[in-house]
Amino acid sequence: MNFLEQVIMYDIKYVFCAGILVLVYISMDKKYTKKIRFIDIIAIFALIFFSAYRYNVGSDFQEYFARYKYINEFWYSVSPRITHEKLFYYLCHLTSKFTDHPFAIFHMCAWMLYPPFVVFARKLTGKPSRIVGCFVFLEFYAVSNNILRQAIAMELVVFGYYAWKYKKRKLSIILFAFSMGFHLTAIIGIGLVFLSQLIKPSYDSLRVAFICGIASLFVWKILLHFVNVIPYISRYSSYLEHTGEDITRLGMWGYILFYTWICCLMIKNYRQIQNIDSPTASTISMIILAIPLLFIATQITYVNRIALYLYQFSMFSIPILFDMRVLKKQTTRLILVLVLVLWLGFSNVVAMDNSFFQYSFQWNI
């Protein structure tokens, strides 16, 4: 089997399995309640299982595997030199004290990511299956199996944002602080989340975002130069010297079109969304702000990792579109489902979150 055939077969299998699992969860999540249900526990264990027991799934798998082994064996010589993102490394060291399992880092991250996420979605909406479905179909589950530290930071930013919106300011600040303990880019992510709240969810704002995005294609090198002078963040400047894979850079144009379409749907139905869930309605502004960053990502793909902090909130806003009070036409909702399925297949390839294009379990090695 050549590489292209391998990619196509992996993509078909991934989309099919994801679709079946998500469909089962949604079909069994009919009752509105904010109490954890048995089906939620099944969903949690499914998310954990495929993440914790994978082998060579995720482009950064080997890097994290080696890093955990290094921390485990040379902790006392390394820890004094760790100046940033200490929380993640301390957790790795703590985990190594309880088990000598070589893949324990992936189990640790899976348990940190998915149970809190499903519980949060249940408490927030009373019907978490659609949010979990969007988490899978919008590629965020694949992302969480790749950029582990940032995935945890991103989740904490989400929790912090909603805590802030619901007037739990102390909890919000703590969550934001913890997010920076996992990945320093959370500083930028938090700043962009609050900056987005100055943007009115409107077609005019979307047009301005597009104009800024087009302009950024000509000045992006100047903009990225300022990263070098931001304290702490400048250590990531070496990543910005690499443009990334050609397929990913070209694929970012697909991201621009997809999230522009999503923004148009949400803006058109903004009042209905606001009446249903005001905090989630404000996430439309985050997606609008992400669009100029996605334009820059067509030139240097690592900028997409910053945009992720913003458009990850789409997994909370898109489910509202399936409400009868928002999208009244069944045809429109079916089109949205079809687009999400096609999007998973598209993003699964161009994002290169799993450059091995195969799924193996740890016990098969």
ROVODO-588400 format. One line per field, with one value per residue (C-alpha): chain; residue number from 1; residue in one letter; x negated, y, z negated. Coordinates in nm, 2 decimals, padded with zeros to 4 digits. Example, Ala and Ser with C-alpha at 12.3 -4.5 7.8 and 13.67 -1.06 7.14 Angstrom:
BEGIN
chain: [A,A];
resi: [1,2];
resn: [A,S];
x: [-01.23,-01.37];
y: [-00.45,-00.11];
z: [-00.78,-00.71];
***
This chain:
BEGIN
chain: [A,A,A,A,A,A,A,A,A,A,A,A,A,A,A,A,A,A,A,A,A,A,A,A,A,A,A,A,A,A,A,A,A,A,A,A,A,A,A,A,A,A,A,A,A,A,A,A,A,A,A,A,A,A,A,A,A,A,A,A,A,A,A,A,A,A,A,A,A,A,A,A,A,A,A,A,A,A,A,A,A,A,A,A,A,A,A,A,A,A,A,A,A,A,A,A,A,A,A,A,A,A,A,A,A,A,A,A,A,A,A,A,A,A,A,A,A,A,A,A,A,A,A,A,A,A,A,A,A,A,A,A,A,A,A,A,A,A,A,A,A,A,A,A,A,A,A,A,A,A,A,A,A,A,A,A,A,A,A,A,A,A,A,A,A,A,A,A,A,A,A,A,A,A,A,A,A,A,A,A,A,A,A,A,A,A,A,A,A,A,A,A,A,A,A,A,A,A,A,A,A,A,A,A,A,A,A,A,A,A,A,A,A,A,A,A,A,A,A,A,A,A,A,A,A,A,A,A,A,A,A,A,A,A,A,A,A,A,A,A,A,A,A,A,A,A,A,A,A,A,A,A,A,A,A,A,A,A,A,A,A,A,A,A,A,A,A,A,A,A,A,A,A,A,A,A,A,A,A,A,A,A,A,A,A,A,A,A,A,A,A,A,A,A,A,A,A,A,A,A,A,A,A,A,A,A,A,A,A,A,A,A,A,A,A,A,A,A,A,A,A,A,A,A,A,A,A,A,A,A,A,A,A,A,A,A,A,A,A,A,A,A,A,A,A,A,A,A,A,A,A,A,A,A,A,A,A,A,A,A,A,A,A,A,A];
resi: [1,2,3,4,5,6,7,8,9,10,11,12,13,14,15,16,17,18,19,20,21,22,23,24,25,26,27,28,29,30,31,32,33,34,35,36,37,38,39,40,41,42,43,44,45,46,47,48,49,50,51,52,53,54,55,56,57,58,59,60,61,62,63,64,65,66,67,68,69,70,71,72,73,74,75,76,77,78,79,80,81,82,83,84,85,86,87,88,89,90,91,92,93,94,95,96,97,98,99,100,101,102,103,104,105,106,107,108,109,110,111,112,113,114,115,116,117,118,119,120,121,122,123,124,125,126,127,128,129,130,131,132,133,134,135,136,137,138,139,140,141,142,143,144,145,146,147,148,149,150,151,152,153,154,155,156,157,158,159,160,161,162,163,164,165,166,167,168,169,170,171,172,173,174,175,176,177,178,179,180,181,182,183,184,185,186,187,188,189,190,191,192,193,194,195,196,197,198,199,200,201,202,203,204,205,206,207,208,209,210,211,212,213,214,215,216,217,218,219,220,221,222,223,224,225,226,227,228,229,230,231,232,233,234,235,236,237,238,239,240,241,242,243,244,245,246,247,248,249,250,251,252,253,254,255,256,257,258,259,260,261,262,263,264,265,266,267,268,269,270,271,272,273,274,275,276,277,278,279,280,281,282,283,284,285,286,287,288,289,290,291,292,293,294,295,296,297,298,299,300,301,302,303,304,305,306,307,308,309,310,311,312,313,314,315,316,317,318,319,320,321,322,323,324,325,326,327,328,329,330,331,332,333,334,335,336,337,338,339,340,341,342,343,344,345,346,347,348,349,350,351,352,353,354,355,356,357,358,359,360,361,362,363,364,365];
resn: [M,N,F,L,E,Q,V,I,M,Y,D,I,K,Y,V,F,C,A,G,I,L,V,L,V,Y,I,S,M,D,K,K,Y,T,K,K,I,R,F,I,D,I,I,A,I,F,A,L,I,F,F,S,A,Y,R,Y,N,V,G,S,D,F,Q,E,Y,F,A,R,Y,K,Y,I,N,E,F,W,Y,S,V,S,P,R,I,T,H,E,K,L,F,Y,Y,L,C,H,L,T,S,K,F,T,D,H,P,F,A,I,F,H,M,C,A,W,M,L,Y,P,P,F,V,V,F,A,R,K,L,T,G,K,P,S,R,I,V,G,C,F,V,F,L,E,F,Y,A,V,S,N,N,I,L,R,Q,A,I,A,M,E,L,V,V,F,G,Y,Y,A,W,K,Y,K,K,R,K,L,S,I,I,L,F,A,F,S,M,G,F,H,L,T,A,I,I,G,I,G,L,V,F,L,S,Q,L,I,K,P,S,Y,D,S,L,R,V,A,F,I,C,G,I,A,S,L,F,V,W,K,I,L,L,H,F,V,N,V,I,P,Y,I,S,R,Y,S,S,Y,L,E,H,T,G,E,D,I,T,R,L,G,M,W,G,Y,I,L,F,Y,T,W,I,C,C,L,M,I,K,N,Y,R,Q,I,Q,N,I,D,S,P,T,A,S,T,I,S,M,I,I,L,A,I,P,L,L,F,I,A,T,Q,I,T,Y,V,N,R,I,A,L,Y,L,Y,Q,F,S,M,F,S,I,P,I,L,F,D,M,R,V,L,K,K,Q,T,T,R,L,I,L,V,L,V,L,V,L,W,L,G,F,S,N,V,V,A,M,D,N,S,F,F,Q,Y,S,F,Q,W,N,I];
x: [00.00,-00.15,-00.15,00.16,00.36,00.26,00.37,00.71,00.77,00.68,00.90,01.20,01.16,01.11,01.42,01.63,01.54,01.57,01.91,02.05,01.93,02.05,02.39,02.44,02.36,02.60,02.88,02.85,02.82,03.19,03.26,03.17,03.00,02.69,02.62,02.36,02.51,02.38,02.35,02.12,01.89,01.88,01.79,01.51,01.36,01.38,01.19,00.94,00.89,00.80,00.57,00.40,00.33,00.22,-00.13,-00.28,00.05,-00.01,-00.30,-00.46,-00.42,-00.78,-00.89,-00.67,-00.76,-01.13,-01.07,-00.89,-01.17,-01.43,-01.25,-01.20,-01.57,-01.74,-01.50,-01.74,-01.98,-01.71,-01.47,-01.69,-01.71,-01.33,-01.23,-00.90,-00.59,-00.70,-00.36,-00.36,-00.71,-00.64,-00.33,-00.54,-00.79,-00.51,-00.35,-00.69,-00.69,-00.37,-00.44,-00.73,-00.50,-00.69,-00.37,-00.23,-00.25,00.02,00.24,00.18,00.28,00.58,00.72,00.65,00.82,01.13,01.32,01.31,01.42,01.72,01.83,01.79,02.00,02.27,02.28,02.28,02.55,02.73,02.68,02.30,02.31,02.32,02.03,01.83,01.93,01.80,01.48,01.42,01.55,01.38,01.04,00.98,00.96,00.69,00.51,00.53,00.35,00.07,-00.02,00.04,-00.08,00.10,00.42,00.43,00.36,00.63,00.89,00.80,00.84,01.19,01.28,01.13,01.33,01.66,01.57,01.51,01.84,02.03,01.87,01.63,01.34,01.10,01.15,01.10,00.76,00.65,00.74,00.56,00.25,00.25,00.28,-00.04,-00.20,-00.14,-00.21,-00.34,-00.14,00.17,00.06,00.13,00.44,00.59,00.51,00.68,00.98,01.04,00.95,01.21,01.48,01.43,01.55,01.91,02.04,02.15,02.08,01.89,01.65,01.61,01.53,01.27,01.12,01.09,00.93,00.68,00.61,00.54,00.32,00.13,00.01,-00.21,-00.33,-00.33,-00.71,-00.70,-00.42,-00.61,-00.92,-00.75,-00.72,-01.10,-01.06,-00.77,-00.92,-00.90,-00.71,-01.03,-01.16,-00.91,-01.05,-01.25,-00.93,-00.84,-01.14,-00.99,-00.70,-00.57,-00.44,-00.31,00.01,00.08,00.01,00.24,00.50,00.52,00.72,00.98,00.98,01.05,01.34,01.49,01.48,01.60,01.90,01.96,01.93,02.19,02.43,02.39,02.41,02.73,02.88,02.70,03.01,03.15,02.82,02.78,03.13,03.03,02.68,02.53,02.18,02.15,02.29,01.98,01.76,01.85,01.62,01.34,01.38,01.39,01.06,00.91,00.95,00.66,00.44,00.54,00.44,00.09,00.10,00.11,-00.25,-00.37,-00.16,-00.26,-00.05,00.25,00.16,00.23,00.55,00.66,00.71,00.98,01.16,01.17,01.47,01.66,01.73,01.96,02.13,02.19,02.41,02.66,02.71,02.89,03.15,03.49,03.51,03.20,03.19,03.55,03.49,03.40,03.22,02.98,02.90,02.84,02.60,02.42,02.38,02.25,02.00,01.87,01.82,01.63,01.44,01.31,01.18,01.02,00.86,00.74,00.51,00.40,00.34,00.08,00.18,00.10,-00.17,-00.20,00.16,00.21,00.35,00.15,00.20,-00.09,-00.05,-00.11,-00.46];
y: [00.00,00.33,00.65,00.80,00.48,00.46,00.82,00.76,00.43,00.58,00.88,00.67,00.44,00.74,00.93,00.61,00.51,00.86,00.90,00.58,00.65,01.01,00.90,00.64,00.90,01.16,00.91,00.80,01.16,01.27,01.36,01.71,01.69,01.84,01.52,01.29,00.99,00.65,00.73,01.02,00.77,00.55,00.85,00.95,00.60,00.58,00.91,00.80,00.46,00.57,00.84,00.66,00.33,00.46,00.41,00.64,00.82,01.20,01.37,01.45,01.11,01.01,01.35,01.32,00.96,01.05,01.36,01.16,00.90,01.18,01.34,01.01,00.91,01.25,01.46,01.58,01.71,01.86,02.02,02.31,02.41,02.41,02.78,02.77,02.55,02.37,02.23,01.98,01.85,01.83,01.62,01.40,01.35,01.28,01.03,00.84,00.80,00.59,00.38,00.28,00.23,00.38,00.53,00.67,01.03,00.96,00.80,01.10,01.35,01.16,01.15,01.52,01.62,01.42,01.36,01.73,01.82,01.59,01.68,02.05,02.01,01.83,02.10,02.38,02.26,01.95,01.77,01.73,01.49,01.75,01.94,01.62,01.54,01.88,01.82,01.51,01.63,01.97,01.79,01.90,01.54,01.47,01.79,01.68,01.36,01.56,01.88,01.75,02.04,02.30,02.09,02.10,02.47,02.53,02.34,02.54,02.86,02.74,02.67,03.00,03.19,03.04,03.09,03.46,03.49,03.34,03.59,03.33,03.56,03.40,03.06,03.20,03.36,03.04,02.84,03.09,03.07,02.69,02.71,02.91,02.64,02.40,02.61,02.97,03.04,03.05,03.40,03.51,03.29,03.45,03.80,03.72,03.58,03.90,04.11,03.93,04.06,04.41,04.28,04.30,03.97,04.12,04.09,04.42,04.27,03.97,04.18,04.38,04.04,03.94,04.27,04.24,03.88,03.98,04.27,04.03,03.83,04.13,04.23,03.90,03.89,04.23,04.12,03.81,04.01,04.15,03.80,03.81,04.10,03.96,03.82,03.44,03.40,03.48,03.13,03.00,03.23,02.94,02.77,03.07,03.02,02.71,02.75,02.40,02.13,02.26,02.05,02.22,02.57,02.52,02.35,02.67,02.82,02.55,02.66,03.02,02.92,02.68,02.92,03.21,03.00,02.91,03.28,03.37,03.11,03.23,03.60,03.54,03.37,03.57,03.70,03.35,03.22,03.50,03.42,03.06,03.10,03.45,03.35,03.11,03.37,03.59,03.31,03.41,03.71,03.47,03.29,03.62,03.72,03.38,03.44,03.69,03.45,03.17,03.39,03.42,03.04,03.00,03.13,02.98,02.70,02.73,03.04,02.81,02.69,03.04,03.06,02.73,02.92,03.12,02.89,02.60,02.77,02.68,02.34,02.52,02.75,02.51,02.27,02.56,02.58,02.24,02.39,02.42,02.78,02.87,02.68,02.60,02.42,02.05,02.07,02.33,02.12,01.82,02.02,02.13,01.76,01.67,01.95,01.85,01.49,01.62,01.86,01.59,01.40,01.71,01.85,01.50,01.50,01.86,01.94,01.65,01.58,01.22,01.21,00.83,00.77,00.45,00.36,00.11,00.00,-00.01,-00.38,-00.44,-00.31];
z: [00.00,00.11,-00.11,00.06,00.02,-00.34,-00.41,-00.24,-00.42,-00.76,-00.70,-00.60,-00.90,-01.14,-01.02,-01.02,-01.37,-01.51,-01.34,-01.49,-01.84,-01.83,-01.68,-01.96,-02.23,-02.08,-02.03,-02.40,-02.53,-02.49,-02.85,-02.97,-03.30,-03.46,-03.66,-03.52,-03.34,-03.27,-02.90,-03.00,-03.18,-02.87,-02.65,-02.90,-02.89,-02.51,-02.48,-02.74,-02.59,-02.24,-02.37,-02.66,-02.48,-02.14,-02.00,-01.73,-01.70,-01.70,-01.52,-01.86,-02.01,-02.00,-02.13,-02.44,-02.49,-02.49,-02.70,-02.97,-02.98,-03.01,-03.29,-03.46,-03.45,-03.49,-03.69,-03.95,-03.70,-03.47,-03.72,-03.82,-03.46,-03.40,-03.42,-03.24,-03.22,-03.53,-03.62,-03.34,-03.42,-03.79,-03.71,-03.49,-03.77,-04.02,-03.79,-03.76,-04.13,-04.12,-03.81,-03.59,-03.29,-02.99,-02.84,-03.17,-03.03,-02.78,-03.05,-03.28,-03.00,-02.90,-03.25,-03.29,-02.96,-02.90,-03.23,-03.32,-02.97,-02.96,-03.31,-03.23,-02.91,-03.11,-03.38,-03.12,-02.88,-03.03,-02.70,-02.64,-02.35,-02.08,-02.23,-02.26,-01.90,-01.78,-01.99,-01.78,-01.44,-01.46,-01.50,-01.86,-01.98,-01.73,-01.84,-02.20,-02.10,-01.95,-02.14,-02.49,-02.70,-02.49,-02.48,-02.86,-02.86,-02.60,-02.81,-03.11,-02.91,-02.82,-03.18,-03.29,-03.03,-03.14,-03.50,-03.43,-03.24,-03.53,-03.77,-03.93,-03.90,-04.15,-04.00,-03.66,-03.75,-03.91,-03.59,-03.37,-03.59,-03.57,-03.19,-03.17,-03.39,-03.11,-02.80,-02.78,-02.46,-02.70,-02.78,-02.42,-02.41,-02.72,-02.59,-02.26,-02.43,-02.62,-02.32,-02.11,-02.35,-02.21,-01.87,-01.78,-01.62,-01.28,-00.91,-00.93,-01.19,-00.97,-00.67,-00.87,-00.99,-00.63,-00.53,-00.82,-00.72,-00.36,-00.47,-00.71,-00.41,-00.32,-00.67,-00.87,-00.89,-01.06,-01.30,-01.40,-01.46,-01.77,-01.92,-01.98,-02.22,-02.43,-02.76,-02.79,-02.46,-02.26,-02.34,-02.08,-01.80,-01.66,-01.56,-01.35,-01.14,-00.98,-00.75,-00.80,-00.56,-00.23,-00.26,-00.60,-00.48,-00.18,-00.40,-00.61,-00.32,-00.39,-00.76,-00.66,-00.44,-00.69,-00.99,-00.78,-00.69,-01.05,-01.15,-00.88,-01.02,-01.37,-01.29,-01.09,-01.40,-01.66,-01.85,-01.89,-02.01,-02.25,-02.40,-02.45,-02.58,-02.62,-02.73,-02.43,-02.19,-02.27,-02.14,-01.78,-01.83,-01.91,-01.58,-01.39,-01.56,-01.47,-01.09,-01.05,-01.23,-01.00,-00.70,-00.86,-00.91,-00.53,-00.54,-00.87,-01.01,-01.38,-01.40,-01.38,-01.73,-01.85,-01.66,-01.82,-02.15,-01.98,-01.73,-01.98,-02.13,-01.81,-01.97,-02.22,-01.97,-01.68,-01.88,-01.95,-01.57,-01.59,-01.82,-01.65,-01.77,-01.58,-01.25,-01.18,-00.85,-00.88,-00.55,-00.69,-00.99,-00.77,-00.55,-00.87,-00.98,-00.63,-00.64,-00.98,-00.86,-00.55,-00.77,-00.99,-00.69,-00.55,-00.87,-00.97,-00.67,-00.62,-00.99,-01.01,-01.37,-01.29,-01.02,-01.06,-00.93,-01.12,-01.46,-01.68,-02.04,-02.28,-02.33,-01.96,-01.96];
***
